[in-house]
Amino acid sequence: MKEYIGEGDAQISFRGVITGGNGHYPKQEVYNLMQLVKAPVSVPIVSDYLNNLGINAVVFDDRSFEQEEGGYSYQTFSVNAMSDAPVELHI
């Protein structure tokens, strides 16, 4: 669960295309991505660009899987996320 207090989180948008084989819809890959973005957990990020900005994990909050005419063997998507910092408890 994401806590909405503090300095403020970075808003991040991911856009991409999942491609399947020639004439085959990438059903399993789309399913896997949906499971990832629907999970109510912080997801680690491996990206030099984002890591240099201090973003090492995100929580997904919105997603869109667009349907395009004639686009059978691929799936376009966009996912919005917020940066997340781990909570450290000191005892």
N, C-alpha and C positions, 0 to 999 in steps of 0.2 A: 504494500500500500504506500502511496506517495504522500509525503507530508508537504504542505504548501506554506512553509514559513522560511524566513531567512533572507539571504542576499538576493535570491531569485535564480531561477533555472534557465538554462539556455533552451530555446525552442529549435528543434532540428527537424528538417523534412528530408525524407529519403524517397527517391523516385527510381524506378527501374523497370526492367523487362525480364521476365522468366521465359526462356525459350525451351521448346520441346523439340523432339526429333521431327524430321520432315513429315508434315501432315499429322502430327500427334500433339494433342494438348498436354501440357506439363502438369497433369492432375496431382501427382504426388508432391511435386515441388511447391505448388500453390497451397496445398493442404499443410505442408510443413511450415511455410511462411505464416499462414493464418494461425497455426498453433503457437508460434513464437510471439506474434504481436498481440494475441489475445491473452497470453499468460500474465497474471497480475504480479509480476516480479520484475526486479531490476535485471537488465540484460547487459553483460560486459561488452564493451566495444573495443575492437582491435583496428585502430585507424591512426596512423601517425598524425594526420591533420587534426582529428578531434582530440587525441591524447595530448598534443601540444597545447591545445586550448584548455586543458584541464578536464576534459570530458572523457571519463573512463567507463561510464555505464549510463544507460537510458531506461526510461519507462515509456512504453508505447501508449498513446492515448487516442489515436484516431487512425483509420485506415480506409483506403479506397482501392477497389479492384475494378478498373474500368473495362467495359466490354467494347471492343472495336469491330466494326463491320469488316468481315473478311479476315479477321485476325484469329485463326483457329489454332495455330501451332505456337502461340505465345500468349503471355498474359502481362499486361502493364499494371503497375501498382504505384501507389504513393502511401507513405506511412509518416505520420507525425509523432514526434516523441519529445520528451523533456529530459534534460540531463539529470542524473541522480548521483548523489554522493553517499557512500556507505556510512551507516551510523555506527560509531565506535563508542562502546560503553567502557568507562574506566572505573574499576572497583578498587 
